[in-house]
Amino acid sequence: MGYCRMNDKEKINKWLEEHDGDDYCEYCIYGNECEGLTYDSLGPIEPPCCSTDLEGLLDTEAILMDIAENTEREGF
């Protein structure tokens, strides 16, 4: 099923199923402020996406705009 007949929540859920970590980083609200997994003298410091709901960290409006552009470009 394509994106054209889905509501926004369904579109985001489908996008999440079809994409992985590198794609998530592109739409992360922390952008360049995030350093990914880092370490200090006490051990690893995980980025927010390791312990928080991803949807709260993603710019869903940007994802929806890209979905709309890609859908339009593909003629669906």
C-alpha positions as CSV (number, residue, x, y, z in Angstrom):
1,M,0.0,0.0,0.0
2,G,1.4,3.4,-1.0
3,Y,1.3,6.5,1.1
4,C,-1.4,8.4,-0.7
5,R,-4.4,6.9,1.1
6,M,-2.9,7.0,4.6
7,N,-3.4,9.6,7.4
8,D,-0.3,11.3,8.8
9,K,0.1,8.8,11.7
10,E,0.0,5.8,9.3
11,K,2.5,7.5,7.0
12,I,5.0,8.1,9.9
13,N,4.5,4.5,11.1
14,K,5.2,3.1,7.6
15,W,8.2,5.4,7.2
16,L,9.6,4.1,10.5
17,E,9.1,0.5,9.4
18,E,10.9,1.2,6.1
19,H,13.9,3.2,7.4
20,D,16.7,2.7,9.9
21,G,19.1,4.6,12.2
22,D,21.0,6.6,9.6
23,D,17.7,7.8,8.2
24,Y,16.4,8.7,11.7
25,C,19.5,10.9,12.2
26,E,18.7,12.9,9.2
27,Y,15.3,13.9,10.7
28,C,16.4,14.1,14.4
29,I,15.4,17.3,16.2
30,Y,18.9,17.4,17.8
31,G,20.6,17.6,14.4
32,N,24.2,18.6,14.6
33,E,24.1,18.8,18.4
34,C,24.0,15.0,18.7
35,E,27.4,13.3,18.8
36,G,26.0,9.8,18.7
37,L,27.4,7.3,21.1
38,T,30.3,8.8,23.0
39,Y,32.4,7.8,26.0
40,D,33.8,9.4,29.1
41,S,35.7,8.2,32.1
42,L,32.5,6.5,33.4
43,G,31.7,4.7,30.2
44,P,29.4,5.1,27.3
45,I,27.1,8.1,26.9
46,E,24.1,7.2,24.7
47,P,22.3,9.6,22.4
48,P,18.7,10.4,23.3
49,C,17.3,8.0,20.7
50,C,18.7,5.0,22.7
51,S,16.3,5.6,25.5
52,T,13.4,7.8,24.2
53,D,10.5,7.2,21.9
54,L,11.8,7.9,18.4
55,E,8.7,9.7,17.3
56,G,9.4,12.4,19.9
57,L,12.9,12.9,18.5
58,L,12.0,13.0,14.8
59,D,10.9,16.1,12.8
60,T,7.7,14.4,11.6
61,E,6.6,17.4,9.6
62,A,9.8,17.2,7.6
63,I,9.3,13.5,7.1
64,L,5.7,14.1,5.9
65,M,6.8,16.8,3.5
66,D,9.5,14.5,2.0
67,I,6.9,11.7,1.7
68,A,4.6,14.1,-0.1
69,E,7.3,15.3,-2.5
70,N,8.5,11.7,-3.2
71,T,4.9,10.6,-3.8
72,E,4.2,13.5,-6.1
73,R,7.5,12.9,-8.0
74,E,6.7,9.2,-8.4
75,G,3.2,10.0,-9.7
76,F,1.2,8.3,-7.0
